């Protein structure tokens, strides 16, 4: 019983990391590109770094939303199917 719960917790962390990875990578890459642009042009405007990151993250969310939703639905189905095992 405890090992099944630990496996479930590990699976939850894995899915969380897998789903958040594209969003985090998009923000990281765009932030790096904007930082390089700011360093080469010596423009130190704080809002210049936020707007491209926000747009990139929104774009990645829109593009990957069906994939994320399918992963979450599959995981939810798995959890619902496991309920009888955990009820005493």
C-alpha positions as CSV (number, residue, x, y, z in Angstrom):
1,X,0.0,0.0,0.0
2,X,2.7,2.5,1.0
3,X,4.8,1.5,-2.1
4,X,1.9,2.2,-4.3
5,X,1.3,5.6,-2.8
6,X,5.0,6.4,-3.2
7,X,4.9,5.3,-6.8
8,X,1.8,7.5,-7.3
9,X,3.7,10.5,-5.8
10,X,6.7,9.9,-8.0
11,X,4.4,9.7,-11.1
12,X,2.8,13.0,-10.0
13,X,6.2,14.7,-9.8
14,X,7.2,13.3,-13.2
15,X,4.1,14.5,-14.9
16,X,4.4,17.9,-13.3
17,X,8.0,18.2,-14.6
18,X,7.2,16.9,-18.1
19,X,4.2,19.3,-18.5
20,X,6.1,22.3,-17.2
21,X,9.3,21.7,-19.1
22,X,8.2,23.3,-22.5
23,X,7.0,26.4,-20.7
24,X,10.1,26.8,-18.6
25,X,12.4,26.1,-21.6
26,X,10.6,28.8,-23.7
27,X,11.0,31.4,-20.9
28,X,14.6,30.4,-20.4
29,X,15.6,30.6,-24.1
30,X,13.8,33.9,-24.7
31,X,15.2,35.4,-21.6
32,X,18.7,34.4,-22.7
33,X,18.2,35.8,-26.1
34,X,16.8,39.1,-24.7
35,X,19.8,39.3,-22.3
36,X,22.2,38.8,-25.1
37,X,20.4,41.5,-27.2
38,X,20.4,43.9,-24.2
39,X,24.1,43.3,-23.6
40,X,25.1,43.9,-27.2
41,X,23.0,47.0,-27.6
42,X,23.5,48.3,-24.0
43,X,19.7,48.8,-23.6
44,X,18.9,48.2,-20.0
45,X,15.1,48.5,-20.1
46,X,13.5,46.2,-17.5
47,X,10.2,45.8,-19.4
48,X,12.0,44.7,-22.5
49,X,12.8,41.3,-20.8
50,X,9.3,40.6,-19.6
51,X,7.2,41.2,-22.6
52,X,9.0,38.7,-25.0
53,X,9.0,36.1,-22.2
54,X,5.3,36.5,-21.5
55,X,4.5,36.2,-25.2
56,X,6.7,33.2,-25.6
57,X,5.2,31.4,-22.6
58,X,1.7,32.2,-23.9
59,X,2.6,30.9,-27.3
60,X,4.0,27.7,-25.9
61,X,1.0,27.1,-23.7
62,X,-1.3,27.6,-26.7
63,X,0.7,25.2,-28.9
64,X,1.1,22.5,-26.2
65,X,-2.3,22.7,-24.5
66,X,-3.8,19.7,-26.3
67,X,-0.7,17.6,-25.4
68,X,-0.8,18.8,-21.8
69,X,-4.5,18.2,-21.5
70,X,-4.2,14.6,-22.8
71,X,-1.4,13.9,-20.3
72,X,-3.5,15.2,-17.4
73,X,-6.6,13.4,-18.6
74,X,-4.7,10.1,-18.8
75,X,-3.3,10.6,-15.4
76,X,-6.7,11.5,-14.0
77,X,-8.2,8.3,-15.5
78,X,-5.4,6.3,-13.9
79,X,-6.1,7.9,-10.5
80,X,-9.8,7.3,-10.8
81,X,-9.1,3.6,-11.7
82,X,-6.8,3.3,-8.7
83,X,-9.5,4.5,-6.2
84,X,-10.8,1.0,-5.4
85,X,-7.4,-0.2,-4.5
86,X,-6.9,2.5,-1.9
87,X,-10.4,2.3,-0.3
88,X,-10.5,0.0,2.7
